[in-house]
């Protein structure tokens, strides 16, 4: 498993777990980032928010928030 922030640009994965305090988990899951959901990293630049694409929506996430989201990275060439 990797943290969401560890995925490189244009890589995809499936959310395995959303950890953290109840308020954070509730907020993240309410925007659609739930276990089993596929995500694609659009932008991952140091010291900048992470931009991901999931469920037909672009979502900007604070880097510290991405530390709590575990993903299973998809292999290259495999659609998620």
Backbone torsions as a table, in degrees:
resi	resn	phi	psi	omega
1	UNK	NA	148.5	177.1
2	UNK	-125.3	161.3	170.9
3	UNK	-81.1	150.7	-179.2
4	UNK	-57.2	-36.2	-179.1
5	UNK	-67.6	-15.7	-179.5
6	UNK	-85.7	-12.1	177.7
7	UNK	-72.2	139.8	179.5
8	UNK	-85.6	166.2	178.4
9	UNK	-55.4	140.5	179.1
10	UNK	67.3	12.2	175.0
11	UNK	-98.7	155.7	-176.9
12	UNK	-122.7	161.7	177.6
13	UNK	-165.3	177.6	178.2
14	UNK	-119.9	132.1	179.9
15	UNK	-66.3	127.0	-179.5
16	UNK	-97.0	-42.7	-178.6
17	UNK	-155.3	149.8	172.9
18	UNK	-118.9	112.7	-176.7
19	UNK	-105.3	176.2	176.8
20	UNK	115.3	-171.6	-178.3
21	UNK	-73.1	159.2	-174.3
22	UNK	-55.9	-41.0	-179.3
23	UNK	-61.2	-43.7	179.2
24	UNK	-65.2	-49.5	-179.1
25	UNK	-59.1	-42.5	179.4
26	UNK	-62.3	-43.9	-178.7
27	UNK	-66.7	-44.9	-178.6
28	UNK	-66.1	-44.0	-179.7
29	UNK	-69.4	-28.9	179.1
30	UNK	-69.7	-22.3	176.3
31	UNK	-92.0	4.5	172.7
32	UNK	103.1	0.1	178.7
33	UNK	-90.1	90.0	-176.5
34	UNK	-119.4	159.5	175.9
35	UNK	-55.9	134.7	-177.8
36	UNK	94.6	-10.0	-179.0
37	UNK	-82.0	136.7	178.3
38	UNK	-87.7	144.5	179.3
39	UNK	-134.7	149.2	174.1
40	UNK	-126.5	130.4	179.5
41	UNK	-82.0	121.0	179.4
42	UNK	-91.1	-42.3	-178.3
43	UNK	-143.0	130.9	177.0
44	UNK	-143.5	84.3	179.4
45	UNK	-107.8	143.1	179.7
46	UNK	-56.9	141.3	176.0
47	UNK	62.7	20.0	178.2
48	UNK	-128.9	157.5	175.8
49	UNK	-62.2	152.9	177.8
50	UNK	-87.3	133.8	178.4
51	UNK	-109.8	118.7	-178.5
52	UNK	-122.9	156.6	177.9
53	UNK	-117.4	123.3	-179.9
54	UNK	-153.2	138.0	177.8
55	UNK	51.6	46.9	179.1
56	UNK	60.3	28.5	-178.3
57	UNK	-138.8	138.7	172.4
58	UNK	-88.8	131.3	-177.6
59	UNK	-129.8	129.3	175.5
60	UNK	-99.0	128.1	-178.5
61	UNK	-123.8	139.3	174.6
62	UNK	-63.2	140.9	-177.7
63	UNK	-58.4	-38.1	-179.5
64	UNK	-66.0	-31.1	177.6
65	UNK	-68.2	-35.2	-177.9
66	UNK	-66.7	-20.4	178.9
67	UNK	-67.2	-23.1	-177.5
68	UNK	-92.1	-7.1	-177.0
69	UNK	-105.0	117.4	179.7
70	UNK	-95.4	136.2	179.6
71	UNK	-130.1	154.3	172.5
72	UNK	-105.7	113.3	-175.8
73	UNK	-69.6	136.5	177.2
74	UNK	-80.0	149.9	176.7
75	UNK	-71.1	152.0	178.0
76	UNK	-57.5	135.0	177.1
77	UNK	83.9	-1.0	179.3
78	UNK	-103.1	121.4	179.2
79	UNK	-73.0	140.4	179.6
80	UNK	-106.4	NA	NA
